[in-house]
């Protein structure tokens, strides 16, 4: 089974070139509804040509996920059990 945290760490490290990590990067945080968010800056990556993306699952108020790319940034939001799934969606989109 793929460890998505390890994969994200490797993706981040691959893009750290002495400049990228000072201007861009990855944010992971919590939402007050409650849930998780991830924000991954795509500037100066090979993902700039893949700008169209939208994904949504809403089974109920406690089981939901939403991802999109806007202005060169991948945004992912999900319920408290979806952090790993958010990273998986990003990984699948990247590859």
N, C-alpha and C positions, 0 to 999 in steps of 0.2 A: 504494500500500500504506500502511495506517495505521501510524504510528509510535506504538506503545503507551506508550513512555516519555514522549513529548510529551503524549499524551492524559492520562496520570496526573498529570503536572505541572500541566496546565490544570485538572483536577478538583480537585487540592489547592489551587491558587491561588484557585479559585472559592469554596472553603469557608473560606479565610483571611479573617476579618472583624475581626481584632484580639482575638478571644477564643478562637475554636475552636482555632486552632493552638497556644494555650498549654495547653489541656486535653486535646486529642485529636491525631490526626495519622496518619501512615503510618510503618511500620517495614518495612525490607527488610533481610534478613540471610541468613546461610548456616547450613546444618545440617551436623552432623558425619557424616551417613550416605552420601555427601555430597548436598547439595541446597540449595534456596532456600526462604525463607519470606517471605510478605508478611502484614502485619497492618494493616488499615485500619479505623479507628474510625468508626462510622456515627452516633454520637451527634451531635445537632444538625445532621443532614443530612436531606434528603428521603427517605432510604432506610429510615427507621425503620419504615415500614409494610410493607417487604419483608423480613421477618425470616427466612423459611424458605428455606434454600438448602443444598444438598449436591451435590457433584460429585466423582466419583472415576474415575480411569483407572489400572489397574495391568496393564501388559503384561508386565513382568518387573521384577527388582530394580533395573535400570538405566533403566527407562522408566515413570515413574509420576507421578501428580499427584493431589492431594486438596484440595478447597476446601469451606468451610462458613461459616455465620454462627452465632455463639454470643454471647449477651449483648451485642448491638449491635456486634459486631466481625466483620469479614470476615477469615477466615484462609485462606491459600493455601500449600500445600507442594508441592514438586516436585523432580525430579531436577536435576542441574546444567545441563541444557539447557532448563529450563522457566520461567525467569524471565519472559520475554516472554509466554509462554502464560498464566501466572498473571495477569498484568495484563490480557490479552485476556479471560479468563474473567470477571474483575471488571467490565471495561467492558461486556461483553455482558449481564451480570446487571443492572448499573445502568441500561442503556438498555432 
